[in-house]
Amino acid sequence: MPAKKVRIADGEAGQRIDRWLKARFPSLGFGQLQKLLRKGEIRVDGRRAKPDTRLQAGAQVRLPPMLAALEEAGKGRRPAPLSAQEREFFDGLKLYEDEWLIVINKPSGLPVQGGSKTAMHIDRWLMALEQELGARPRLVHRLDRDTSGVLVIAKSRQVAAALGKAFSSRSVRKIYWAVVHGVPRPKQGLIEEALVKVRTPQGEKMAVAGTVPEGARVLGEPQPAKTRYAVLQASEHPPAAWVSLKPTTGRTHQLRVHMAHLGHPIFGDPRYGGLEGLPEEVEKKLHLHARRISFEHPVSGEWLDITAPLPEHMRKTFALLGFDARRYEKA
């Protein structure tokens, strides 16, 4: 099948092309779409598109033959509705819902995007909910597969766009909780280190600019990144700390890389040194949780402040180390 050209409608204007593509081709992994962009196979008005290219009304997007074939094959198909079991599971994750928003507590290990070997993922639920809501719900931000916690979903493109601006302007307040190896000194501080994507023999990962592993290839330009941290409680045996993390930027793996760079990788992090020296009693799961989010409701103007309870593996580790989550409910 030849390449296909798609005209951007008024209602699609203003979106980043990577997000537009993900909404249009939800069965493809985010990494697959990023690869097509890097190779220059997707163009906007004849020019190579970057992931953050903003689409304008009337612009023409060239889809390569692979995506054109996928789109043709998918015409007229509707995603299967949620099963009773899927519906019960999804409803059990909800922390907040109204006419415009859904906020869930994403479990650790649940991916946001689907893939060839992934049947259960959040995009699958959102596709199925389109039939009920009349429009496909949209993720306002993302969490890594192994990060648990608060995730905001908009029920329409307009609400998603309004919240997207709020996230970009940094008026949304986000707090993460993590358990890290050792105890950071000083106990409060700002980590301000740019991040860059690199390709290593083990695969792609993020690194602090200027500390790229030997033999790795840099992919793209460094991106500024800032994280504030504070130690809430510490353990001597084993040496570990419960920390509150407040990112002021939203880079891929930002919190994981920043804490590892500080010399205190997050418990259970297989990519950034968090498995080394992990106590035997601690589950080998990432101990990073999007604890709390607060923002102005894009329609009602109400200030929402939503907290997600800790996942089971982190509750067990807190009990093991003597950490008391009740002491810092709003930290």
Summary of the structure (lengths in Angstrom):
residues: 331
radius of gyration: 20.6
end to end distance: 54.7
largest distance: 63.2
contacts: 989
relative contact order: 0.12
helix: 26%
strand: 31%
